């Protein structure tokens, strides 16, 4: 596996969303009922048993968060405590031993600090993406929780998740479901994403950015937009996101619900979003850590494309939300208390 290029040779303004083998990652092991302290390692390969439950039975969960270079050269983390808490919930759902939340944050900071040269410079639009991951390992063959686990955090510099960046793209609806009622949709587990590969591929081949997933029970209500959460802006100055037990509780979503109310004076609404009632929205988008905000130009449903604000221009509310959120993340806009944690570099 090729190592990451020297930071001085990277075109920071034109990063994709791709894996890169950086010098350091964090690795901890769970056995005999407890986690060890973990450590930074230069080994990018996980050495696991062929009987690992993460391979056979999907006993694997993960997180995604970013580090941001500020104008004065500091490095910010955005609400990492929320990622730690969400991973704790995912672990509970899969009967995995949660990594302590304070140690989760410390591990993330240690990886950022060790790879600080790979945090893209301020003004390039790039960020350092961090991927905490936990898998069941050890010699297992029956369908039961593993007795051993690995927790790791690795990182890579990234640009926009969707190729269009902050420009509208079109989405299509799908016959396929992302998650089942009372299933694991609310958890960030690997199986949710494996099942999305086929419908996502079909959407791309048809010329769409990604899939709008409808509720699995009735196929009448919007749940998610690809691997991100959906939002709509109404004519009545509401910021609306779907409400469902099978939707991943997005940290970006809850942040935008807060900012829409407190910074833009909008009414935040979590409720049903019916696919046949899109006329209520003047703007729409997908939101998540990787995507940040990806404006949705239109949604195809039953061979008809419903266009929101524009297929080529970003709506004014979407742009304002994007500028406010990224301004907070990069340190240019004052953050609500507790949203930003600094990574110590000395």
C-alpha positions as CSV (number, residue, x, y, z in Angstrom):
1,X,0.0,0.0,0.0
2,X,1.5,3.3,-1.1
3,X,2.1,5.8,1.6
4,X,0.7,9.3,1.5
5,X,2.6,11.9,-0.5
6,X,4.6,14.6,1.2
7,X,2.3,17.4,2.3
8,X,4.3,19.9,0.2
9,X,3.3,18.1,-3.0
10,X,-0.5,17.9,-2.3
11,X,-2.9,20.0,-4.3
12,X,-5.0,21.0,-1.3
13,X,-7.6,22.9,-3.3
14,X,-8.4,19.9,-5.5
15,X,-8.7,17.0,-3.1
16,X,-11.3,14.3,-3.7
17,X,-12.9,12.1,-1.1
18,X,-10.4,9.3,-1.2
19,X,-8.4,7.1,1.2
20,X,-4.9,8.1,2.0
21,X,-2.4,6.2,4.1
22,X,-1.2,8.8,6.5
23,X,1.8,8.2,8.9
24,X,-0.2,7.5,12.1
25,X,-3.4,6.0,13.4
26,X,-4.7,5.0,16.8
27,X,-5.3,1.4,17.7
28,X,-6.8,-0.2,20.9
29,X,-7.7,-3.8,21.7
30,X,-10.5,-5.2,23.9
31,X,-10.1,-8.6,25.5
32,X,-10.7,-10.2,28.9
33,X,-13.5,-7.8,29.5
34,X,-11.6,-4.5,29.2
35,X,-10.0,-2.1,26.8
36,X,-6.2,-1.5,26.8
37,X,-4.9,2.1,26.6
38,X,-4.3,2.0,22.9
39,X,-1.4,3.7,21.1
40,X,-0.5,5.4,17.8
41,X,0.9,3.1,15.2
42,X,2.3,3.4,11.7
43,X,0.8,0.1,10.6
44,X,-2.2,0.7,8.3
45,X,-3.1,-3.0,8.2
46,X,-5.5,-4.6,10.8
47,X,-4.4,-8.1,11.7
48,X,-7.5,-10.1,12.6
49,X,-8.7,-13.7,12.7
50,X,-10.7,-15.3,9.9
51,X,-13.4,-15.9,12.4
52,X,-13.9,-12.2,13.2
53,X,-17.6,-11.3,13.7
54,X,-17.0,-8.0,11.9
55,X,-16.4,-10.1,8.7
56,X,-19.2,-12.6,9.1
57,X,-22.0,-11.1,11.0
58,X,-21.6,-7.3,10.6
59,X,-20.5,-6.6,14.1
60,X,-18.9,-3.4,13.1
61,X,-19.7,0.3,13.5
62,X,-17.9,3.5,12.7
63,X,-18.0,7.3,12.9
64,X,-17.0,10.2,10.7
65,X,-15.8,13.7,11.8
66,X,-13.4,16.3,10.6
67,X,-10.6,18.6,11.7
68,X,-10.5,22.1,10.4
69,X,-7.5,24.5,10.0
70,X,-8.3,28.0,11.1
71,X,-7.1,31.3,9.8
72,X,-4.5,31.6,12.6
73,X,-3.2,28.0,12.1
74,X,-5.1,26.3,14.9
75,X,-7.0,23.1,14.4
76,X,-10.7,22.7,15.4
77,X,-12.8,19.7,16.0
78,X,-16.5,20.1,15.5
79,X,-18.6,18.5,18.3
80,X,-16.5,15.3,18.7
81,X,-18.4,14.6,21.9
82,X,-21.5,14.0,19.8
83,X,-19.6,11.4,17.6
84,X,-18.4,9.7,20.8
85,X,-22.0,9.5,22.2
86,X,-23.4,8.3,18.9
87,X,-20.8,5.5,18.5
88,X,-21.7,4.5,22.1
89,X,-25.3,4.1,21.0
90,X,-24.3,2.1,17.9
91,X,-22.2,-0.2,20.1
92,X,-25.1,-0.8,22.4
93,X,-27.2,-1.8,19.4
94,X,-24.7,-4.4,18.2
95,X,-23.7,-5.7,21.7
96,X,-20.2,-4.3,21.4
97,X,-18.3,-2.8,24.3
98,X,-18.2,1.0,23.8
99,X,-14.9,2.7,23.9
100,X,-15.0,5.3,26.7
101,X,-16.2,8.6,25.3
102,X,-13.4,10.7,26.9
103,X,-10.8,8.3,25.5
104,X,-12.5,8.4,22.1
105,X,-12.0,12.2,22.0
106,X,-8.4,11.9,23.2
107,X,-7.7,9.3,20.5
108,X,-9.1,11.5,17.8
109,X,-7.0,14.5,19.0
110,X,-3.9,12.3,19.1
111,X,-4.4,11.2,15.5
112,X,-4.9,14.8,14.3
113,X,-1.9,16.0,16.2
114,X,0.3,13.2,14.9
115,X,-0.8,14.0,11.3
116,X,-1.1,17.7,11.7
117,X,0.9,18.4,8.5
118,X,-1.9,16.8,6.5
119,X,-4.7,19.1,7.8
120,X,-5.3,21.2,4.7
121,X,-4.4,24.9,4.9
122,X,-7.1,27.4,5.7
123,X,-8.9,28.7,2.6
124,X,-8.5,25.7,0.5
125,X,-11.8,24.2,1.4
126,X,-10.1,20.9,2.5
127,X,-10.4,19.2,5.8
128,X,-8.9,16.2,7.7
129,X,-11.5,13.5,7.7
130,X,-11.3,11.1,10.7
131,X,-12.8,7.6,10.7
132,X,-13.2,5.9,14.1
133,X,-14.0,2.2,13.6
134,X,-14.8,-0.7,15.8
135,X,-15.0,-4.4,14.7
136,X,-15.6,-7.7,16.5
137,X,-12.5,-9.9,16.1
138,X,-11.1,-13.1,17.4
139,X,-11.9,-16.8,16.6
140,X,-15.7,-17.0,16.3
141,X,-18.1,-19.1,14.2
142,X,-21.5,-19.1,16.0
143,X,-23.9,-16.1,15.7
144,X,-23.0,-14.4,19.0
145,X,-21.1,-11.3,20.1
146,X,-17.3,-11.5,19.8
147,X,-15.1,-11.7,22.9
148,X,-12.5,-9.4,21.4
149,X,-12.7,-6.1,19.6
150,X,-10.5,-3.5,17.8
151,X,-11.0,0.2,18.0
152,X,-9.1,2.4,15.6
153,X,-9.0,6.0,14.3
154,X,-7.4,6.8,11.0
155,X,-7.4,10.0,8.9
156,X,-7.0,11.5,5.5
157,X,-7.3,15.0,3.9
158,X,-10.4,15.3,1.8
159,X,-12.3,17.8,-0.4
160,X,-16.0,17.7,-1.4
161,X,-17.8,14.4,-0.9
162,X,-20.1,15.0,-3.9
163,X,-18.2,15.9,-7.1
164,X,-20.3,19.0,-7.6
165,X,-19.4,20.4,-4.2
166,X,-21.7,23.2,-3.2
167,X,-23.7,23.2,-6.4
168,X,-27.1,21.6,-7.0
169,X,-27.3,18.0,-8.2
170,X,-30.4,15.8,-8.9
171,X,-31.4,12.8,-6.9
172,X,-33.7,9.9,-7.8
173,X,-36.0,7.7,-5.6
174,X,-35.4,4.0,-5.4
175,X,-37.3,0.8,-5.1
176,X,-34.8,-0.3,-2.5
177,X,-34.9,0.4,1.2
178,X,-32.0,1.8,3.2
179,X,-33.1,0.3,6.6
180,X,-36.0,-1.7,8.0
181,X,-38.5,-0.5,10.7
182,X,-37.1,-1.3,14.1
183,X,-33.8,-2.3,12.5
184,X,-30.4,-0.6,12.6
185,X,-31.1,2.5,10.6
186,X,-30.5,4.8,13.6
187,X,-27.1,3.3,14.1
188,X,-23.9,3.9,12.1
189,X,-23.2,0.3,11.3
190,X,-21.6,-1.2,8.2
191,X,-24.5,-3.2,7.0
192,X,-26.6,-0.1,6.4
193,X,-24.1,1.1,3.9
194,X,-23.4,-2.2,2.2
195,X,-27.0,-2.4,1.2
196,X,-26.9,1.1,-0.4
197,X,-24.2,0.3,-2.9
198,X,-26.5,-1.2,-5.5
199,X,-29.2,1.5,-5.5
200,X,-26.5,4.1,-5.4
201,X,-24.7,2.6,-8.4
202,X,-28.0,2.4,-10.4
203,X,-28.7,6.1,-9.6
204,X,-25.2,7.1,-10.8
205,X,-25.6,5.2,-14.0
206,X,-28.9,6.9,-14.6
207,X,-27.2,10.3,-14.2
208,X,-28.2,11.2,-10.7
209,X,-26.0,12.2,-7.8
210,X,-27.5,9.7,-5.3
211,X,-30.7,8.1,-4.0
212,X,-33.6,9.5,-2.0
213,X,-34.6,6.7,0.3
214,X,-38.3,6.5,1.2
215,X,-39.7,5.0,4.4
216,X,-39.6,1.2,4.2
217,X,-43.1,0.8,5.6
218,X,-45.1,2.8,3.1
219,X,-42.7,4.2,0.5
220,X,-44.5,7.6,0.8
221,X,-42.2,9.6,3.1
222,X,-38.6,10.8,2.5
223,X,-36.1,9.4,5.0
224,X,-32.5,9.9,3.8
225,X,-30.6,11.3,0.9
226,X,-27.9,8.9,0.0
227,X,-25.7,8.5,3.0
228,X,-26.8,11.9,4.3
229,X,-29.9,13.4,6.0
230,X,-32.5,15.4,3.9
231,X,-33.7,18.9,4.6
232,X,-36.2,21.2,3.0
233,X,-36.9,24.9,3.3
234,X,-40.6,25.9,3.1
235,X,-42.3,29.0,1.8
236,X,-43.2,29.7,5.4
237,X,-39.6,30.0,6.6
238,X,-39.5,26.5,8.1
239,X,-36.4,24.3,8.1
240,X,-37.8,20.8,7.8
241,X,-36.1,17.4,8.3
242,X,-37.7,13.9,8.3
243,X,-38.5,12.3,11.6
244,X,-38.1,8.5,11.9
245,X,-36.6,5.9,14.2
246,X,-34.7,4.4,11.2
247,X,-32.9,7.7,10.3
248,X,-29.3,8.1,11.5
249,X,-29.2,11.0,14.1
250,X,-26.9,13.3,12.1
251,X,-24.7,15.7,14.1
252,X,-24.8,18.1,11.1
253,X,-28.7,17.9,11.1
254,X,-29.1,18.8,14.7
255,X,-26.5,21.6,14.3
256,X,-28.4,23.0,11.3
257,X,-31.8,22.7,13.1
258,X,-30.2,24.9,15.9
259,X,-28.6,27.4,13.5
260,X,-31.7,27.7,11.4
261,X,-33.7,28.8,14.5
262,X,-31.1,30.8,16.4
263,X,-29.1,32.4,13.5
264,X,-31.6,32.6,10.7
265,X,-34.8,33.0,12.7
266,X,-36.5,30.0,11.0
267,X,-38.9,27.5,12.6
268,X,-37.2,24.1,12.9
269,X,-39.4,21.2,12.2
270,X,-38.9,17.5,12.4
271,X,-41.8,15.6,10.9
272,X,-43.1,13.7,7.9
273,X,-41.9,14.7,4.5
274,X,-44.2,13.2,1.9
275,X,-42.7,12.5,-1.5
276,X,-45.8,13.7,-3.3
277,X,-45.9,17.0,-1.4
278,X,-42.6,18.5,-2.5
279,X,-44.3,21.8,-3.7
280,X,-44.1,23.0,-0.1
281,X,-40.3,23.4,-0.4
282,X,-38.5,26.3,-2.0
283,X,-35.1,24.7,-1.4
284,X,-33.8,21.2,-0.5
285,X,-30.5,19.6,0.3
286,X,-28.5,16.7,1.8
287,X,-26.5,17.2,5.0
288,X,-23.9,15.3,6.8
289,X,-20.3,15.3,8.0
290,X,-18.9,14.2,4.7
291,X,-21.3,16.1,2.4
292,X,-21.6,19.2,4.8
293,X,-24.5,20.6,2.7
294,X,-25.1,19.3,-0.8
295,X,-27.9,21.3,-2.5
296,X,-30.6,19.2,-4.2
297,X,-31.6,20.7,-7.6
298,X,-34.4,18.2,-8.1
299,X,-35.8,14.8,-7.2
300,X,-37.0,12.3,-9.7
301,X,-40.1,10.4,-8.7
302,X,-42.3,8.2,-11.0
303,X,-40.4,9.5,-14.1
304,X,-41.0,13.2,-13.2
305,X,-38.3,15.6,-12.0
306,X,-39.4,18.0,-9.3
307,X,-37.1,21.0,-9.3
308,X,-36.7,23.1,-6.1
309,X,-34.9,26.4,-6.2
310,X,-32.7,25.7,-9.3
311,X,-30.7,23.0,-11.0
312,X,-27.7,25.3,-11.3
313,X,-27.8,27.8,-8.5
314,X,-27.7,27.4,-4.7
315,X,-30.7,28.8,-2.9
316,X,-30.1,31.8,-0.6
317,X,-31.1,29.9,2.7
318,X,-29.0,26.9,1.8
319,X,-26.1,29.2,1.1
320,X,-26.5,31.0,4.3
321,X,-26.7,27.8,6.3
322,X,-23.6,26.5,4.6
323,X,-21.7,29.7,5.2
324,X,-22.7,29.8,8.9
325,X,-21.9,26.2,9.6
326,X,-18.6,26.1,7.8
327,X,-17.7,29.5,9.3
328,X,-18.2,28.0,12.8
329,X,-16.1,24.9,11.9
330,X,-13.2,26.9,10.4
331,X,-13.3,29.5,13.3
332,X,-14.6,32.5,11.4
333,X,-18.1,32.6,13.1
334,X,-18.7,32.4,16.8
335,X,-19.7,28.9,17.8
336,X,-22.4,28.0,20.3
337,X,-20.8,27.0,23.6
338,X,-19.1,23.6,23.5
339,X,-19.3,23.0,19.8
340,X,-15.6,23.6,19.0
341,X,-12.7,21.7,20.7
342,X,-9.1,22.7,19.9
343,X,-6.4,20.2,19.1
344,X,-3.3,21.0,21.2
345,X,-0.3,21.1,18.8
346,X,2.5,21.5,21.4
